[in-house]
Amino acid sequence: MKKCLGFLLSPIFFLAWLLLLNLFHVLQIVALKGFGQRAHQRTVDALNFFLLHSLWLLGTRINVRFSQPLPTPHSRPIIFVANHQNKLDVVGISWYLRHYSPKFVSKIELSKGIPSVSYNLRHSGAALINRDDAKQSLTEIGRLGLLIEQTNTSAVIFPEGTRSVTGEMKAFNAAGIKLLLKKSPSALVVPIYIDKTWTLNRFGKYPMSVGEKISWTVLPAIDPQDKTAAEVAVLVEESIRRAFEAKQT
């Protein structure tokens, strides 16, 4: 049934996304060039709101939960660390954590050719990494760490590296987390567990699945004070993995 309904509703969903991405691409350019960075960020926030809630066209139920209050926005840098299941993971984090001005560690290929997405990545301060060039990747992540330290904003990293198309968690690569902590020593580390977003593509790229329930859970923060970067990386992976395992029981 989900697949049959997906064939009917997916074209409507994809058309909505296509229109939104192209419309907001123009709006981003106008906002940034005409009114500056803050206007651009508000335009991106609006885009993420509409992209996320267009999932209602597929009957998707969306839930977000904060395990504990986060610090006041821009009071200190934050490194958000999350598992990764779907490109929509970015949209959810961008909307629900918009007050923290999240900047993503993203593969450089996404910085070209995608309306709205590529433009925002190039102008938001995101770390655009070439996964075939370790030196370039580390330089970009280090630059992002310095940026959030100086501006009291936030970075978002998916240490699995690639999306899990089955929802199973992969081992974390801690190098990016360690470098962000080195460059932003005052940052708080906040794990995020993303659940079931992979089910939206359970049938592959087409059709989208209908009636799925997806969620973002912001887990208790980890203060790196008196801990090594390696210890923090282990703690954040354990936190997300415990959330994952709790959902399997």
Secondary structure, DSSP 4 states (H G I P E B T S, - for coil): -HHHHHHHHHHHHHHHHHHHHHHHHHHHHHHHHHH-HHHHHHHHHHHHHHHHHGGGGGT-EEEEEESSPPPPTTSS-EEEEE----THHHHHHHHHTGGG-EEEEEEGGGGSSSTTHHHHHHHTT-EEE-TT-HHHHHHHHHHHHHHHHHHT-EEEE-TT-S--SSSPPPPP--HHHHHHHHH-TT-EEEEEEEESGGGGGTT-SSSPPSS-EEEEEEPPPB--TTS-HHHHHHHHHHHHHHHHHHHH-
